[in-house]
Every structure is written in C-alpha cells, then in structure tokens.
Amino acid sequence: MFHYLNNETIRDKRVRPFVTQSTISGINQSNLERVPVVVPPLPLQQTFATRIQAIEALKATHRAALAQLDALFASLQQRAFAGEL
C-alpha cells in the first residue's frame, strides 16, 4: 500500500479526486477509504516484494561500502596532511 500511494501517477489519478485540500497530507480516513485500490495477483505481489527486498539489501551494501570508503579517505587525508605519504 505504501508503494501504491507513494506513486505520483497513482496519487494524481486515484487519490487527489478524494482530497478536499490541495495537498495529499490533508487526506483523512474517510477520504482514504473511498480511494480505489487495484490489488495485483498474489504472485505479482510476491515478485514485487522480493525485488524490493533485493533493492534494500543492495542499498545497505552500498551504504556500508560508502562508509568504508569515507573512512579510508579520511585515513588517507590524515596521513597526507601529517606528511606520512
């Protein structure tokens, strides 16, 4: 549901007609209950969930690698300014 409502096209076509204010943040429970939600078949939902998990795992791996690169750069920078290179 999060990804469904987070999609800009879905918000424009399916959510905004039920919102009385100019922003999505103004939507309330009764308006949200009127929003039609397309529910894809379960196998497609499972495929989507698997892909999201894989993407999140890759993001975590990349964040860890970036942190490691930042630490290495900081170490190299410290050694360079200390005249150790």
C-alpha positions in Angstrom: 0.0 0.0 0.0 2.9 2.4 0.8 4.4 2.0 -2.7 1.0 2.2 -4.3 0.1 5.5 -2.6 3.7 6.8 -2.9 3.5 6.6 -6.7 2.9 10.1 -8.2 0.7 8.8 -11.1 -1.5 6.9 -8.7 -1.8 9.9 -6.4 -2.8 12.2 -9.2 -5.3 9.8 -10.8 -6.8 7.9 -7.8 -6.2 9.9 -4.6 -6.4 13.6 -5.5 -10.0 13.4 -6.6 -10.9 12.5 -3.0 -8.8 15.1 -1.3 -10.5 18.3 -0.3 -7.3 20.3 0.2 -4.5 21.0 -2.3 -2.1 18.6 -0.7 -2.1 14.9 -0.1 -1.2 15.5 3.6 -4.7 16.8 4.0 -6.3 13.4 3.3 -8.3 11.9 6.1 -9.5 8.4 6.9 -12.9 8.7 5.3 -11.5 10.1 2.1 -8.8 7.4 2.0 -11.4 4.7 2.4 -13.0 5.9 -0.8 -9.8 5.6 -2.9 -10.0 2.7 -5.2 -7.0 0.3 -4.8 -6.0 -2.0 -7.5 -4.8 -5.3 -5.9 -2.5 -7.2 -8.3 -2.5 -11.0 -8.2 -0.6 -12.6 -5.2 2.3 -14.0 -7.4 2.9 -10.5 -8.8 2.8 -9.0 -5.2 5.4 -11.6 -4.1 7.7 -10.8 -7.0 7.4 -7.1 -6.2 8.2 -7.8 -2.5 11.2 -10.0 -3.5 12.6 -7.2 -5.7 12.1 -4.6 -3.1 14.0 -6.8 -0.6 16.8 -7.2 -3.1 17.0 -3.5 -3.7 17.0 -2.7 0.1 19.8 -5.3 0.5 21.8 -3.6 -2.3 21.2 -0.2 -0.7 22.5 -1.5 2.6 25.6 -3.0 0.9 26.3 0.3 -0.9 25.9 2.3 2.2 28.3 0.1 4.1 30.8 0.3 1.2 30.4 4.1 1.1 31.1 4.3 4.9 34.2 2.2 4.4 35.4 4.4 1.5 34.8 7.5 3.7 36.9 6.0 6.5 39.7 5.1 4.1 39.6 8.6 2.6 39.7 10.2 6.0 42.7 8.0 6.9 44.5 8.8 3.7 43.8 12.5 4.1 45.1 12.5 7.7 48.3 10.7 6.6 48.7 13.2 3.7 48.4 16.2 6.0 50.7 14.6 8.5 53.4 14.2 5.8 53.4 10.4 6.0 52.8 9.8 2.4 
